[in-house]
Amino acid sequence: MHDATLDEVAVEWHTRVCVLRLRLVGPDGGRPLGLRWHGVAEFQMSSEAPWGASVSVLEARSVSDGADELLLQSGDSIRVRAEGLTVEEGREALEDRYGALVADALVTAGLVAREAFEQAAAVAADEIRARRGVGDV
């Protein structure tokens, strides 16, 4: 989870649910990830940025009292102690926030963008090969 981008923190007091929305770093350009705690007994968040402004994750860990802690590269932290944690990835993480139709559209758009990028990269590689007069780059 190192370098993941924290997009949203939501606490639903009446349902005792805490949700963090993140984007993982990788070749797919930011796969969505949702962390959903249920039965939340404790929630703490600092937002003082002692190391400078950042929305990137430094480290995620479980601490001795059973809480989960997310340390940010800003020096801030988010701490949640709860009965359970569910991890949602990809489409599942998007659906909860945007609904099924929008999640499908976002996933499709991401796949189309990736395919377009791969095609553009292949064309660029072909052009480089042609200029160099070689078979492979």
Secondary structure, DSSP 4 states (H G I P E B T S, - for coil): -TTPEEEEEEEEGGGTEEEEEEEE-STTS-EEEEEEEEEEEEEEE----TT----BEEEEEE-TTS-EEEEETTS-EEEEEEEEEEEEETHHHHHHHH-HHHHHHHHHHHHHHHHHHHHHHHHHHHHHHHHHT-S--
